[in-house]
Amino acid sequence: MSLDEIKSRIAKAEVAAGRDLGAVTLIAVSKLQPNARVAAVLEQGQRCFGENRVQEAAGKWPDFMQRFEGVDLHLIGPLQTNKARQAMELCHAIHSVDRPKLAKTLARLAQELGHCPDLFLQVNTGEEDQKAGVLPTGADGFITECQALDLPVKGLMCIPPVGEDASRHFALLAEIAARNGLEGLSMGMSSDFETAIAQGATHVRVGSAIFGTRG
């Protein structure tokens, strides 16, 4: 599927949900993609990209940022505290703030560096043992804790369990965000981004539908 087709589907979903055109940011998930494929999507005008690992992003994006103006790089995968500085220096947003220790590290580094990327707090809406993120019952407290650290919390992120109705998880994330005054909702991937848009997503993370199979 082409980038234009994905953008068209996003626009139709925005209209169907009664939302403004352009309300949703498309994050093209470029993890594990060959540089030639990423360059081709950049050449089509896409500027917002998502990477899962800091090390891979660091090996790929500085060169692309020199070649293409306006690149907006988002870290969407797990972040270890020892990679936090590198992530903050490279990325414009981090979608996987999932624990107090990481939040405190980001706050300390923000003071040192004088800047901080936009942050999305990850909520484990499915309460899955193997998945990162704060549990829904602890989300309000974690949001308050991060805001008390003067971190730029823009919104929340979730990854619904495989095989479950994603809309229920998107609705839960939207509910938590609304009661905490947060507008950003990073939710929805290649298979369910239209459902996410209907539930209020502001950022959708689409990889395979744009790039094809990874690897």
N, C-alpha and C positions, 0 to 999 in steps of 0.2 A: 504494500500500500504506500502511496506517495505522501510526502509531507503536505502537499496541497489538499489531498483527500482528508487527512487527519484534521487540518485546520477547518475545512468545510464542515466536517462532522461536529467539531467543537462549536462552531458558529450556530449550527442548527440546534444543538443541545442548549445553547445559551438562549436562543429565541424560544424554544419549547418550554424552558423553565421561567420565562418572563424576565430574563436578566439582560443587562446591557451587553451589546456586542463588544468583545474585547475584555470582558470581566475576568476571563480565565486565562492564566498564563500556561503555555505549553512548555513543559520541561522535556526536552529530547534526551532520553537516557542513553548515554553513549558508552556506558561501561562495557568493557571487553570488545568493543568494536574496533576494527582496523582503522588506522588514521585516514585512509583513503575514503572510507565511507563517511567518517565524521566531516572531513573536508568537503565532501559533496553536499552534505546537508547545510554546512556553513555557507557554501556558495549559493545555495537556494535562499539565503537570507535568514535562516534560523540563528538566533543568538543565545537563547537560554538552553543550557545543557545540564544534565545531572550525572554525577559520578558516584560510585559506591565506595571507592577506596582512595584515600589521600595519596598513596604512593603512585597509583596508576594515574591519577589526575595530575600529579606533579610532573610525571614523565611525558604527558601529552599536551597539557593546556598552555604552559608559558609560550611555546612556539606558536600555537594557534592564536593566542591573544595578541602576539606581535603582528600576525598576518591579517587578522580580522578585527576591526574595531567593534567595540560594544558587546563583547562576549560577557555573558552573565552566567557564572558557574555556580551550581548548587551541589553541595554534598548531601546525598540522600541515603548513604549507607552508614553502618555503625562507625562511631568515632572513638578511638582509644585516647585516653588523656595525654599520652606521650606524643600523639600526632596532632594535638589540638592547635599548637602554634602554627604548624605548617598549614593546617586547614584554614585558619583565620587569615593567614597571609595570602592564600591562593583563592579562596572561595568568597562569593558574595552573599551566600546564604547557607545555613546548615539546618537540615531537616530532621536530624536524629539526636537531639538533646534528650537523653532518656534517663538521667540519674543525677542526684545532687552533686556527686563528686565531679562529674564533667561540668556541670553548671558553675561550680566554684572555680574550677580551672579556667573556664572561659572568662569569667568575671575578672580573675587576676590578670590574665593575659590582655584583656581589653584595657585595663588600666596601664599596663606596660606599653602596649602598642598604640594606644590612643584611638582605637577604632574596634568595631566588632561587626561581623556579618549579621544580617537578619537571622533570627533564630526561630525554628519551629520545634515544639516539644512533642516527642513521640509518645503516643498513648497506645498501650497494648489492649485494644478494644475487645479482642477475643480472649484475653487473659490466658494466653498460651505460654507454657513454661519455657519453650525454646525461643521465644521471640522477645526482643528488647522492647523497652517502653514502660512507662509508669502505668499502673493499673487505673481503670476509670475511677475507682473510689479514692485514689490518691492524687488525681489530676489537679483538683482545685488547689490543694496544698502545695503541689510542686510548682504550679503556675505562680502562686503568691511568693514562694521562695525565690524563684528566678527573677521575678520583678523586683523583689527586695534587694537583689544583687545588682540592680540597675542594668540588667541585660535587656537588649532590644527584642523582646518576645513578640513576634509578629503573628503567630498562630500555632496550630497543632497539626500533627501528621499521624496517619495510621496506615496499617497494611492489614486488611481483613483476612481472616483465616481462609485458606483454600477450601472450596466446596461449600462455604456458607453464603447466605444471602448478603451480599456486600452492602446493600442499601441500609440495612439495620445498623451496621457499623458506622457508615457515613453519617447517618442521622444522629447516632450517639456522639460522635466527634463534634458535629455541628452544635449539638445541645451544650456540650461542655464549653466549647468556644464562646457561644453566645452569652452564657451566664457569667463568663469571666471577661467579657468585653473585648474578645479577640476576633479579628476579622479574617485572618488567614486560615485556610483549610487546604492542606496538602494531602490530597486523597484521590484515588482513581488511577488505574494503569491501563495498559492496552486493551484489556478485556472488559473493563467496566467504567471507563472514564465518563461516558455519557450519564450513567447512573449517578456518579459522583457529582457531576455538574448540576443535575437535578436536585441534589441535596446541598448545594452551596459551595462546591469546591472552588477555590481561587487558583490552585495550582494542580495540574494533572501531570503524571509522570509516565510518559509513553516511550517505550524503547523498541520492542520487536515489531510493532505495527509500522514504525518509520524505517528502521534499519534492516529488518529481517532477522533471521536467527543469529544469535551471538556466536562469536568464535571465529 
